[in-house]
Amino acid sequence: MTDPEIPVFSIAERDRRWDLARTFMTREGLDALLVFGEHEDAGPAPVAYDTWFTNGRAGATVVLPRTGEPISLLPGPMYIMDHLESSRRGEAMWIAPENLRGARSSGTIIEALHESGLDEAVIGVVGLGAHMPWHPEGIIPYRLWNTVLTRLPRAEFRSVDLAFGRLVLQLGQEELAALRQSARIGDAMVEAMVATAAPGVPESQVYAAGMAEGYGHGTLPAAMHLWSGPDVVAAGPPAWGHRPQAPRVLADGDVIYAEVFANFGGRHTQNQVTIAVGDIHEDFHRAAQVARAAYDAGLAALRPGRAFGDLVDAMHEPIDAADGWPFLIAVHSLNPGLSVGKGRGLFSRIPGTEGYPRVPDHPTFLPDLELVPGMSFAFEPNYAFGRHLVHLGGTVVVGEDAPIELNPYTAQLLHAAGTTHVS
């Protein structure tokens, strides 16, 4: 893959975002925003609201008064060093050095609010509400927040996570350019995995090929999910990543499942990947047809003015009509991962799950979310007949008239290069 001109975020993009935030504060009756960012190693698609304000390294806490400059509270001196070096190289930094602070403890937060005249203000907080999927009840540490509440008794704090998340879901033009670059990188990562996969190859080499391709294109993709086997039903990082054991060696008839998380400039894309290694069981092909039908139904439903719940229901129509079972959700939002499709606990029906906790059903989260141009979603329909599972898909954007597919390459069952297969 040859990279096109690398997109960057301009000062105009910074001003667009800050103006959006101030308009949001006026509408919501807020004097300021307090935005708590997750650590930069938080996961495959962190809700990095802090970087939306700073265009910097994730893990800061941001105070943005309705009038005045934002203050960025940083976890430690490394962040200050990074800011200094980037400034020396001529990069346009969004936060002025005098508005940086070298810690983000409760005391530093209180000081920043005090110096901004916000001791008795109405402050919207991003970090107390749901941060899906890992933190449905917020990300701010209890002791930190309890101290802030105790020492600022006259301030009023309101959780605005969902309302603010809805605001930033609609990407601007510069963000969409970064998203397209992320999607190109994600496809290149998968192409490298397809080229590497073959009988006799350890799955760790397939993993390494994909990650190396991402690094080679100048980004730091989050660790992918990957499992392999002739009838494996699992998702997540490979077991050798957290237990001392040898990576599995691929064999003819295997499939590789991967969820590839590309990231460029803080805009995230996902590729849902099933790679067939040689001649696989015919039920994989049947499952791929159901998953593809769900993907196509999602494309038909992804239109401005419709609700996210309508999109979810449309993707589940072919899933519910077939006589196998869905593994996980079919769709969720990206940038941020705010809305999540419904899940059905049918995993608990397959042989071997006796004695394990039942996987519960769960409803669609934010079904009333209105689809508007610029919103991005991970389409990840999946289906299985018995233990023969396929998931496929990628990132899709709501367009003005029709959906914009950024990863059509992985919206199909893929075949490892150099292996034979029966369609």
Kinemage of the C-alpha trace (Angstrom):
@kinemage 1
@onewidth
@group {chain A} dominant
@subgroup {mainchain}
@vectorlist {calphas} color= white
{ca met a 1} P 0.000 0.000 0.000
{ca thr a 2} L 1.328 3.424 -0.945
{ca asp a 3} L 0.305 6.090 1.526
{ca pro a 4} L -1.338 9.174 0.032
{ca glu a 5} L -0.500 12.570 1.437
{ca ile a 6} L -0.681 12.157 5.209
{ca pro a 7} L -3.589 14.144 6.688
{ca val a 8} L -2.993 16.416 9.680
{ca phe a 9} L -5.304 18.384 11.959
{ca ser a 10} L -5.144 22.154 11.554
{ca ile a 11} L -5.685 24.997 14.006
{ca ala a 12} L -8.997 25.547 12.202
{ca glu a 13} L -10.000 22.028 13.260
{ca arg a 14} L -9.045 22.858 16.829
{ca asp a 15} L -11.184 25.975 16.758
{ca arg a 16} L -14.104 24.037 15.250
{ca arg a 17} L -14.015 21.564 18.117
{ca trp a 18} L -13.624 24.154 20.856
{ca asp a 19} L -16.468 26.206 19.366
{ca leu a 20} L -18.669 23.086 19.307
{ca ala a 21} L -17.856 22.470 22.965
{ca arg a 22} L -18.680 26.033 23.960
{ca thr a 23} L -21.951 25.925 22.041
{ca phe a 24} L -22.713 22.683 23.864
{ca met a 25} L -22.006 24.345 27.207
{ca thr a 26} L -24.317 27.242 26.401
{ca arg a 27} L -27.092 24.878 25.371
{ca glu a 28} L -26.687 22.718 28.477
{ca gly a 29} L -26.344 25.628 30.911
{ca leu a 30} L -22.749 24.804 31.841
{ca asp a 31} L -19.949 27.141 32.888
{ca ala a 32} L -17.181 24.671 32.070
{ca leu a 33} L -16.309 21.133 31.081
{ca leu a 34} L -14.081 18.793 33.063
{ca val a 35} L -12.915 15.960 30.800
{ca phe a 36} L -11.161 12.951 32.314
{ca gly a 37} L -9.200 10.984 29.720
{ca glu a 38} L -8.435 7.281 29.891
{ca his a 39} L -4.843 6.119 29.950
{ca glu a 40} L -3.213 5.755 26.550
{ca asp a 41} L -3.045 1.964 27.056
{ca ala a 42} L -6.730 1.714 27.992
{ca gly a 43} L -7.755 -0.654 25.198
{ca pro a 44} L -8.363 -1.186 21.493
{ca ala a 45} L -10.689 1.784 21.025
{ca pro a 46} L -10.520 4.083 24.037
{ca val a 47} L -12.998 6.897 24.436
{ca ala a 48} L -10.245 9.520 24.223
{ca tyr a 49} L -12.320 12.629 24.774
{ca asp a 50} L -9.288 14.449 26.171
{ca thr a 51} L -7.398 14.148 22.878
{ca trp a 52} L -10.419 15.620 21.065
{ca phe a 53} L -9.527 18.881 22.837
{ca thr a 54} L -5.737 18.626 22.839
{ca asn a 55} L -4.700 16.731 19.676
{ca gly a 56} L -2.110 15.216 21.985
{ca arg a 57} L -1.206 12.155 23.939
{ca ala a 58} L -4.114 10.341 25.607
{ca gly a 59} L -4.402 10.336 29.388
{ca ala a 60} L -4.859 14.016 30.236
{ca thr a 61} L -7.599 15.751 32.192
{ca val a 62} L -8.915 18.889 30.496
{ca val a 63} L -10.677 21.879 32.026
{ca leu a 64} L -12.417 24.035 29.414
{ca pro a 65} L -14.197 27.164 30.707
{ca arg a 66} L -16.996 28.498 28.556
{ca thr a 67} L -14.794 31.564 28.122
{ca gly a 68} L -11.032 31.332 28.235
{ca glu a 69} L -8.365 28.836 27.272
{ca pro a 70} L -8.429 25.149 28.212
{ca ile a 71} L -6.067 23.800 30.850
{ca ser a 72} L -4.552 20.354 30.276
{ca leu a 73} L -3.542 18.387 33.372
{ca leu a 74} L -0.925 15.798 32.435
{ca pro a 75} L -0.056 12.488 34.161
{ca gly a 76} L 3.642 13.258 34.446
{ca pro a 77} L 6.772 14.953 33.097
{ca met a 78} L 7.066 12.719 30.023
{ca tyr a 79} L 4.007 14.452 28.588
{ca ile a 80} L 5.611 17.858 29.086
{ca met a 81} L 8.796 16.653 27.402
{ca asp a 82} L 6.789 15.365 24.431
{ca his a 83} L 5.018 18.713 24.107
{ca leu a 84} L 8.328 20.593 24.245
{ca glu a 85} L 10.036 18.409 21.647
{ca ser a 86} L 7.065 18.573 19.278
{ca ser a 87} L 7.054 22.366 19.595
{ca arg a 88} L 10.777 22.476 18.827
{ca arg a 89} L 10.111 20.515 15.647
{ca gly a 90} L 7.662 23.158 14.451
{ca glu a 91} L 4.393 21.352 15.133
{ca ala a 92} L 1.387 23.552 15.912
{ca met a 93} L 0.475 22.532 19.464
{ca trp a 94} L -3.137 23.108 20.476
{ca ile a 95} L -2.504 23.785 24.167
{ca ala a 96} L -0.124 26.606 25.117
{ca pro a 97} L 2.725 25.671 27.499
{ca glu a 98} L 1.417 28.018 30.195
{ca asn a 99} L -1.859 26.058 30.193
{ca leu a 100} L -0.193 22.722 30.955
{ca arg a 101} L 0.010 21.252 34.439
{ca gly a 102} L 2.406 18.480 35.468
{ca ala a 103} L -0.083 16.292 37.361
{ca arg a 104} L -3.751 15.390 37.260
{ca ser a 105} L -4.387 14.554 40.893
{ca ser a 106} L -7.468 15.719 42.765
{ca gly a 107} L -5.470 18.627 44.142
{ca thr a 108} L -4.378 19.761 40.678
{ca ile a 109} L -7.943 19.525 39.390
{ca ile a 110} L -9.197 21.619 42.286
{ca glu a 111} L -6.474 24.216 41.705
{ca ala a 112} L -7.312 24.425 37.990
{ca leu a 113} L -11.004 24.930 38.699
{ca his a 114} L -10.193 27.542 41.353
{ca glu a 115} L -7.865 29.558 39.118
{ca ser a 116} L -10.533 29.541 36.408
{ca gly a 117} L -13.081 30.973 38.861
{ca leu a 118} L -15.200 27.825 38.869
{ca asp a 119} L -15.496 27.147 42.608
{ca glu a 120} L -19.263 27.729 42.485
{ca ala a 121} L -19.872 26.954 38.816
{ca val a 122} L -22.015 24.425 36.993
{ca ile a 123} L -19.506 22.006 35.511
{ca gly a 124} L -20.220 19.268 32.989
{ca val a 125} L -18.106 16.182 33.627
{ca val a 126} L -17.007 13.661 31.022
{ca gly a 127} L -15.878 10.540 32.853
{ca leu a 128} L -18.704 9.877 35.289
{ca gly a 129} L -21.045 8.265 32.750
{ca ala a 130} L -20.890 5.171 30.578
{ca his a 131} L -17.700 4.543 28.607
{ca met a 132} L -18.641 1.492 26.594
{ca pro a 133} L -17.861 -1.319 26.550
{ca trp a 134} L -15.323 -1.596 29.356
{ca his a 135} L -16.602 1.020 31.811
{ca pro a 136} L -20.417 1.238 31.790
{ca glu a 137} L -20.351 3.130 35.099
{ca gly a 138} L -17.600 5.655 34.417
{ca ile a 139} L -13.820 5.907 34.555
{ca ile a 140} L -13.030 8.498 37.259
{ca pro a 141} L -11.405 6.943 40.367
{ca tyr a 142} L -13.537 7.062 43.492
{ca arg a 143} L -10.954 8.625 45.845
{ca leu a 144} L -10.064 11.356 43.363
{ca trp a 145} L -13.669 12.273 42.750
{ca asn a 146} L -14.660 12.126 46.393
{ca thr a 147} L -11.895 14.601 47.218
{ca val a 148} L -13.012 17.001 44.482
{ca leu a 149} L -16.621 16.902 45.735
{ca thr a 150} L -15.548 17.384 49.353
{ca arg a 151} L -13.315 20.388 48.667
{ca leu a 152} L -15.640 22.130 46.189
{ca pro a 153} L -19.000 21.847 47.969
{ca arg a 154} L -20.540 24.862 46.209
{ca ala a 155} L -19.798 23.660 42.670
{ca glu a 156} L -22.449 21.686 40.804
{ca phe a 157} L -21.150 18.760 38.760
{ca arg a 158} L -23.262 17.118 36.060
{ca ser a 159} L -22.447 13.961 34.140
{ca val a 160} L -22.596 14.814 30.424
{ca asp a 161} L -20.825 11.797 28.903
{ca leu a 162} L -23.663 10.633 26.669
{ca ala a 163} L -24.748 14.085 25.581
{ca phe a 164} L -21.191 15.119 24.760
{ca gly a 165} L -20.483 11.792 23.079
{ca arg a 166} L -23.400 12.364 20.728
{ca leu a 167} L -21.890 15.740 19.839
{ca val a 168} L -18.487 14.395 18.814
{ca leu a 169} L -19.839 11.370 16.912
{ca gln a 170} L -20.338 13.548 13.839
{ca leu a 171} L -16.826 13.793 12.428
{ca gly a 172} L -15.559 16.884 10.649
{ca gln a 173} L -13.911 16.791 7.243
{ca glu a 174} L -10.372 16.657 8.620
{ca glu a 175} L -11.374 13.841 10.966
{ca leu a 176} L -12.911 11.908 8.073
{ca ala a 177} L -9.649 12.236 6.149
{ca ala a 178} L -7.804 10.740 9.130
{ca leu a 179} L -10.438 8.003 9.374
{ca arg a 180} L -9.913 7.051 5.735
{ca gln a 181} L -6.174 6.809 6.360
{ca ser a 182} L -6.826 4.574 9.366
{ca ala a 183} L -9.052 2.329 7.226
{ca arg a 184} L -6.365 2.040 4.547
{ca ile a 185} L -3.880 0.989 7.199
{ca gly a 186} L -6.328 -1.569 8.591
{ca asp a 187} L -6.783 -3.139 5.164
{ca ala a 188} L -3.022 -3.278 4.657
{ca met a 189} L -2.626 -5.041 8.007
{ca val a 190} L -5.152 -7.694 6.995
{ca glu a 191} L -3.564 -8.143 3.565
{ca ala a 192} L -0.251 -8.860 5.283
{ca met a 193} L -1.953 -11.439 7.514
{ca val a 194} L -3.578 -13.154 4.518
{ca ala a 195} L -0.214 -13.273 2.746
{ca thr a 196} L 1.459 -14.873 5.786
{ca ala a 197} L -1.156 -17.429 6.854
{ca ala a 198} L -0.496 -21.024 5.725
{ca pro a 199} L -0.389 -24.531 7.198
{ca gly a 200} L 2.666 -24.940 9.414
{ca val a 201} L 2.909 -21.220 10.259
{ca pro a 202} L 2.511 -20.241 13.938
{ca glu a 203} L -0.416 -17.896 14.431
{ca ser a 204} L 1.992 -15.499 16.153
{ca gln a 205} L 3.660 -14.883 12.787
{ca val a 206} L 0.306 -13.925 11.268
{ca tyr a 207} L -0.254 -11.583 14.204
{ca ala a 208} L 3.225 -10.090 13.826
{ca ala a 209} L 2.782 -9.539 10.082
{ca gly a 210} L -0.378 -7.523 10.638
{ca met a 211} L 0.990 -5.411 13.457
{ca ala a 212} L 4.265 -4.746 11.632
{ca glu a 213} L 2.327 -3.480 8.621
{ca gly a 214} L 0.474 -1.031 10.862
{ca tyr a 215} L 3.705 0.203 12.429
{ca gly a 216} L 5.267 0.517 8.999
{ca his a 217} L 2.572 2.963 7.945
{ca gly a 218} L 3.430 5.283 10.799
{ca thr a 219} L 0.856 4.526 13.452
{ca leu a 220} L 0.523 2.545 16.663
{ca pro a 221} L -2.409 0.156 16.245
{ca ala a 222} L -3.871 -1.341 19.392
{ca ala a 223} L -3.173 -5.014 19.998
{ca met a 224} L -5.474 -7.069 17.779
{ca his a 225} L -7.716 -9.962 18.750
{ca leu a 226} L -6.820 -13.278 17.121
{ca trp a 227} L -7.731 -16.959 17.511
{ca ser a 228} L -7.416 -19.893 15.145
{ca gly a 229} L -8.609 -23.470 14.793
{ca pro a 230} L -10.908 -25.777 12.808
{ca asp a 231} L -13.922 -25.033 15.012
{ca val a 232} L -12.823 -22.384 17.505
{ca val a 233} L -15.482 -20.172 19.130
{ca ala a 234} L -13.591 -17.382 20.881
{ca ala a 235} L -12.696 -13.724 20.614
{ca gly a 236} L -10.027 -11.551 22.176
{ca pro a 237} L -6.236 -11.451 22.400
{ca pro a 238} L -4.551 -14.818 21.774
{ca ala a 239} L -3.993 -16.974 24.842
{ca trp a 240} L -0.199 -16.850 24.453
{ca gly a 241} L -0.432 -13.127 25.110
{ca his a 242} L -1.456 -13.640 28.720
{ca arg a 243} L -0.454 -17.243 29.584
{ca pro a 244} L 2.973 -18.867 29.187
{ca gln a 245} L 2.465 -21.196 26.233
{ca ala a 246} L 3.501 -21.692 22.623
{ca pro a 247} L 1.424 -20.112 19.848
{ca arg a 248} L -0.767 -22.514 17.950
{ca val a 249} L 0.529 -23.735 14.564
{ca leu a 250} L -1.937 -23.385 11.684
{ca ala a 251} L -3.217 -26.451 9.853
{ca asp a 252} L -5.199 -27.092 6.695
{ca gly a 253} L -8.913 -26.608 7.433
{ca asp a 254} L -8.346 -23.900 10.058
{ca val a 255} L -9.895 -20.492 10.186
{ca ile a 256} L -8.290 -17.418 11.715
{ca tyr a 257} L -10.535 -14.953 13.494
{ca ala a 258} L -9.152 -11.461 14.026
{ca glu a 259} L -10.407 -8.072 15.024
{ca val a 260} L -7.917 -5.539 13.716
{ca phe a 261} L -7.865 -2.119 15.365
{ca ala a 262} L -6.273 0.553 13.214
{ca asn a 263} L -5.809 4.053 14.534
{ca phe a 264} L -4.577 7.200 12.873
{ca gly a 265} L -4.624 10.558 14.600
{ca gly a 266} L -6.993 9.281 17.254
{ca arg a 267} L -9.601 8.205 14.699
{ca his a 268} L -10.283 4.501 14.956
{ca thr a 269} L -11.344 1.903 12.405
{ca gln a 270} L -11.962 -1.813 12.773
{ca asn a 271} L -11.654 -4.756 10.425
{ca gln a 272} L -13.557 -7.928 11.295
{ca val a 273} L -11.596 -10.778 9.763
{ca thr a 274} L -12.133 -14.457 9.015
{ca ile a 275} L -9.336 -16.085 7.016
{ca ala a 276} L -9.765 -19.635 5.718
{ca val a 277} L -6.606 -21.737 5.646
{ca gly a 278} L -7.070 -24.314 2.924
{ca asp a 279} L -10.267 -26.334 2.553
{ca ile a 280} L -12.658 -25.504 5.399
{ca his a 281} L -15.974 -27.028 6.487
{ca glu a 282} L -18.930 -26.079 4.280
{ca asp a 283} L -20.764 -24.596 7.275
{ca phe a 284} L -18.259 -21.736 7.313
{ca his a 285} L -19.412 -20.752 3.835
{ca arg a 286} L -23.070 -20.930 4.940
{ca ala a 287} L -22.294 -18.788 7.984
{ca ala a 288} L -20.465 -16.272 5.807
{ca gln a 289} L -23.587 -15.892 3.650
{ca val a 290} L -25.702 -15.038 6.709
{ca ala a 291} L -23.122 -12.584 8.025
{ca arg a 292} L -22.842 -10.936 4.612
{ca ala a 293} L -26.626 -10.637 4.378
{ca ala a 294} L -26.608 -8.848 7.730
{ca tyr a 295} L -23.831 -6.546 6.502
{ca asp a 296} L -25.796 -5.688 3.360
{ca ala a 297} L -28.945 -5.074 5.418
{ca gly a 298} L -26.935 -2.660 7.520
{ca leu a 299} L -25.753 -0.795 4.439
{ca ala a 300} L -29.361 -0.417 3.295
{ca ala a 301} L -30.441 0.900 6.714
{ca leu a 302} L -27.562 3.320 7.349
{ca arg a 303} L -29.307 6.507 6.251
{ca pro a 304} L -29.455 9.992 7.780
{ca gly a 305} L -32.519 10.562 9.934
{ca arg a 306} L -32.985 6.931 10.924
{ca ala a 307} L -32.370 5.685 14.454
{ca phe a 308} L -29.503 3.452 15.539
{ca gly a 309} L -32.061 0.956 16.816
{ca asp a 310} L -33.497 0.679 13.291
{ca leu a 311} L -30.011 -0.134 11.989
{ca val a 312} L -29.536 -2.842 14.615
{ca asp a 313} L -32.920 -4.416 13.901
{ca ala a 314} L -32.271 -4.416 10.149
{ca met a 315} L -28.947 -6.222 10.599
{ca his a 316} L -30.593 -8.822 12.833
{ca glu a 317} L -33.346 -9.720 10.365
{ca pro a 318} L -31.223 -12.178 8.323
{ca ile a 319} L -29.529 -13.335 11.519
{ca asp a 320} L -32.820 -14.161 13.208
{ca ala a 321} L -34.185 -15.837 10.078
{ca ala a 322} L -31.389 -18.434 9.857
{ca asp a 323} L -31.226 -21.631 11.912
{ca gly a 324} L -27.756 -21.177 13.453
{ca trp a 325} L -26.757 -18.653 16.101
{ca pro a 326} L -25.080 -15.218 16.379
{ca phe a 327} L -21.915 -14.998 18.459
{ca leu a 328} L -21.672 -11.322 19.478
{ca ile a 329} L -23.156 -7.939 18.562
{ca ala a 330} L -23.479 -6.939 14.910
{ca val a 331} L -22.707 -3.215 15.068
{ca his a 332} L -21.485 -0.418 17.319
{ca ser a 333} L -20.441 3.179 16.885
{ca leu a 334} L -16.854 4.330 16.593
{ca asn a 335} L -15.211 7.644 17.456
{ca pro a 336} L -16.454 7.281 20.154
{ca gly a 337} L -17.721 3.765 20.890
{ca leu a 338} L -20.945 5.103 22.329
{ca ser a 339} L -23.856 3.085 20.922
{ca val a 340} L -23.859 -0.714 21.000
{ca gly a 341} L -26.116 -3.207 19.218
{ca lys a 342} L -28.157 -5.835 21.009
{ca gly a 343} L -26.692 -9.130 22.076
{ca arg a 344} L -28.294 -12.550 22.338
{ca gly a 345} L -26.993 -15.089 24.826
{ca leu a 346} L -27.149 -18.045 22.459
{ca phe a 347} L -23.494 -18.874 23.058
{ca ser a 348} L -24.661 -20.710 26.175
{ca arg a 349} L -26.457 -23.275 24.013
{ca ile a 350} L -23.411 -24.792 22.350
{ca pro a 351} L -21.903 -28.053 23.652
{ca gly a 352} L -19.190 -27.562 26.238
{ca thr a 353} L -20.649 -24.496 27.919
{ca glu a 354} L -22.289 -26.504 30.688
{ca gly a 355} L -21.144 -25.247 34.060
{ca tyr a 356} L -20.165 -21.806 32.728
{ca pro a 357} L -22.111 -18.636 33.573
{ca arg a 358} L -24.896 -17.973 31.107
{ca val a 359} L -24.165 -15.236 28.591
{ca pro a 360} L -27.137 -12.898 29.034
{ca asp a 361} L -29.106 -11.093 26.377
{ca his a 362} L -28.729 -7.314 26.376
{ca pro a 363} L -30.745 -4.636 24.596
{ca thr a 364} L -29.446 -2.053 22.158
{ca phe a 365} L -27.677 0.804 23.936
{ca leu a 366} L -28.857 4.229 22.697
{ca pro a 367} L -31.428 2.910 20.205
{ca asp a 368} L -32.827 6.433 19.725
{ca leu a 369} L -29.505 7.857 18.494
{ca glu a 370} L -30.248 9.678 15.238
{ca leu a 371} L -27.919 8.819 12.372
{ca val a 372} L -26.330 11.896 10.813
{ca pro a 373} L -23.662 12.244 8.105
{ca gly a 374} L -20.149 11.842 9.444
{ca met a 375} L -20.914 9.208 12.074
{ca ser a 376} L -18.741 6.098 11.895
{ca phe a 377} L -19.715 2.548 12.814
{ca ala a 378} L -18.045 -0.840 13.084
{ca phe a 379} L -20.117 -3.335 11.120
{ca glu a 380} L -19.206 -6.723 12.590
{ca pro a 381} L -21.963 -9.249 11.821
{ca asn a 382} L -21.146 -12.779 12.872
{ca tyr a 383} L -22.874 -16.116 12.606
{ca ala a 384} L -22.251 -19.788 13.323
{ca phe a 385} L -23.649 -23.164 12.444
{ca gly a 386} L -22.646 -25.388 15.315
{ca arg a 387} L -19.073 -24.424 16.094
{ca his a 388} L -18.350 -23.099 12.591
{ca leu a 389} L -18.255 -19.340 13.088
{ca val a 390} L -17.622 -16.472 10.683
{ca his a 391} L -17.444 -12.792 11.417
{ca leu a 392} L -16.740 -10.144 8.831
{ca gly a 393} L -17.059 -6.422 8.201
{ca gly a 394} L -15.306 -3.132 8.737
{ca thr a 395} L -15.863 0.579 9.203
{ca val a 396} L -18.806 2.302 7.548
{ca val a 397} L -19.648 6.026 7.624
{ca val a 398} L -23.066 7.636 7.332
{ca gly a 399} L -23.002 9.586 4.067
{ca glu a 400} L -25.269 12.357 2.815
{ca asp a 401} L -27.228 9.941 0.620
{ca ala a 402} L -25.579 6.513 0.810
{ca pro a 403} L -23.243 4.767 3.269
{ca ile a 404} L -19.500 5.041 2.761
{ca glu a 405} L -17.733 1.671 3.055
{ca leu a 406} L -14.143 2.094 4.182
{ca asn a 407} L -13.260 -1.617 4.475
{ca pro a 408} L -15.195 -3.631 1.863
{ca tyr a 409} L -12.145 -5.901 1.607
{ca thr a 410} L -12.935 -7.602 4.919
{ca ala a 411} L -16.712 -7.740 4.404
{ca gln a 412} L -16.201 -11.243 3.010
{ca leu a 413} L -14.642 -14.572 3.909
{ca leu a 414} L -10.942 -14.312 3.035
{ca his a 415} L -8.602 -17.114 1.947
{ca ala a 416} L -4.978 -17.464 2.949
{ca ala a 417} L -2.626 -16.836 0.051
{ca gly a 418} L -1.113 -19.923 -1.508
{ca thr a 419} L -3.701 -22.362 -0.142
{ca thr a 420} L -6.393 -24.163 -2.076
{ca his a 421} L -10.041 -23.909 -1.148
{ca val a 422} L -13.467 -25.061 -2.259
{ca ser a 423} L -16.070 -22.323 -2.652
